[in-house]
Amino acid sequence: MPVPDVDRYRPDDRRAVEALYRRVFGTDAAEASRLRWEWQYRRNPNNPGGEPEIWIAREGPAIVGQYATMPVRLAVKGREVRGSWGMDVMVAPERQRRGLGEVLFRTWDRNVGASLGLGLSDASYRLFQKLNWPDVGPVPCLVKPMSRRAFRHPRWPVPINRLISALTWPIVLIVSRTRPLRAEVRIIQRFDDSFTQLWEKLAPRFDLAVRRDAAYLNWKFSTAPHVRYSMVSLVRDGQNAGYAVYRNGILLGATSTTSYFDTSRPRGAKVAYQVVAYDVAGNLSAPEGPVSVK
């Protein structure tokens, strides 16, 4: 069977792409995608010209595959690289397992300075392995235990959990102790130009980071149509020293490290967002919110 032609998305492809999405993922997922499509692919401030960075596989007049991406500006050791996150990948059921996903991926990879992926599906992970991409292992996560429950395990017997709780109690008392927050916490609705200045100040500290200026932050957190975030800034000596964004009580992002990408929200799930601020010493404010949305 001949390999389909792959080229960029055209404005008149929209209806056929939505129909393919319904075939591959179902009606509910397709409706959720439709509601956020304009924001996700046209309004991205890193998308020059406003044309979606989506690659389409065509067999004659029919669309049989898509690789949709989210453009970002990537800071790499002091220089800026045009990159993009891999997002919605789909292949028509009758064309699956015939190498079309690999063709779409290679086309995208050839046309960006850096290809980025996080929270991969099993199928995407196997594809990356097939293409000999190195597996860097799990992403480390830092946890601050606030109670003895943090050390319990649901599969352990109750006596063992009680013993663990007793042994770890002195550690929890030390680690979870509150400290004075020598700054002002402000609830914000949008990110002003001072957050671009914060990015410029912090960016040289990192070998690799997505540019998180005010335009990107407002697009990502303030204007998303499918979810609502709560945000606060940490103000010290009249200047923004950091910010944090929460959802369902889980820390999604915190900058001054400027490193975060939200891939954990299931399609169509009801979620809630909450925010706390922090300072350089790691002191946390009380949480604000939450705001529950679908």
C-alpha positions, 0 to 999 in steps of 0.5 A, a space after each residue: 500500500 502506498 504511503 500517504 502524503 503528509 503536509 501541513 494543516 489547511 483551513 479547510 481540513 477542520 471538519 475532516 479532522 474533527 470527524 477523524 477525531 470522533 472515529 479514533 477517540 469517541 464523541 465525548 473526547 472529540 467535543 472536548 477537543 473542539 472546545 479548546 481547539 482555537 485556543 490550543 492551536 491558533 492563539 498560542 503566542 509561539 505560533 507565528 502567523 496563527 496557523 496551527 502546527 499540525 501535520 496531516 496524512 492524506 490519501 487522495 481527498 481523505 485525511 487518515 492521520 494527524 500529528 498536532 503539536 504545541 509550539 514553544 520557545 526553548 532556552 538551551 544553554 543561553 540560546 533560543 530554539 524553536 521547539 514544540 510539544 507533541 500533542 494529539 496523535 491519531 491514525 484512522 483505525 484501518 491504517 493503524 499498525 502500518 507505520 503511518 504514526 512513524 511517518 507523521 512523527 518523522 515529518 514533525 521531527 524534521 521541521 522543528 528545532 527540538 521535539 518534546 514529549 511528556 506523559 507519553 502513551 504506551 504506543 508513543 513510548 514504543 514508537 520512540 524506542 523504535 526510533 532509538 530515542 534514549 530513555 532518560 528514566 523517570 522525572 524526579 519529584 521532590 515531596 515535603 511530607 506534612 503528616 504521617 500519612 505521607 509515609 503510609 502505603 495502601 497495600 501495607 497491613 494496618 500494623 505496619 502502617 502504624 509502626 511506620 507512622 510512629 517511627 516517622 513522626 519526629 521527622 514529620 515534626 521537623 520537616 513540616 514545621 511552619 516558617 514565617 513568610 517574609 513576603 506578600 502573597 497576591 492573588 492574580 488574574 493575569 501575568 504582567 510584564 514583570 513576569 517576563 522580567 522574572 523569566 529573563 532573570 532566571 533563564 540563565 540558571 538553566 541549561 534547558 527550559 521552555 520560555 515562560 514569559 508573560 505572553 506564554 503564561 497568560 495564554 497557558 493559564 489565564 485564557 484556557 477555555 476548558 479549565 480554570 487555574 488559580 494563581 498567586 504571585 510572591 512579592 518581595 521588596 515590591 517585585 515578583 519573586 515567583 508564582 505557583 499554579 495548582 490543580 486538585 491540590 497537586 502542585 502543577 507548576 512553580 517558578 522560580 524554576 520555570 519548568 512545568 508542563 501540564 499533561 495529567 488532566 484526563 479528557 473530559 475530567 472534572 478538576 479543581 485548581 488551587 494556588 500557594 506562593 513560596 519563597 526562596 527558602 521554600 516557605 509556603 503560604 496558605 492555599 487559595 481556592 479551590 476552583 472546580 471546573 469541567 
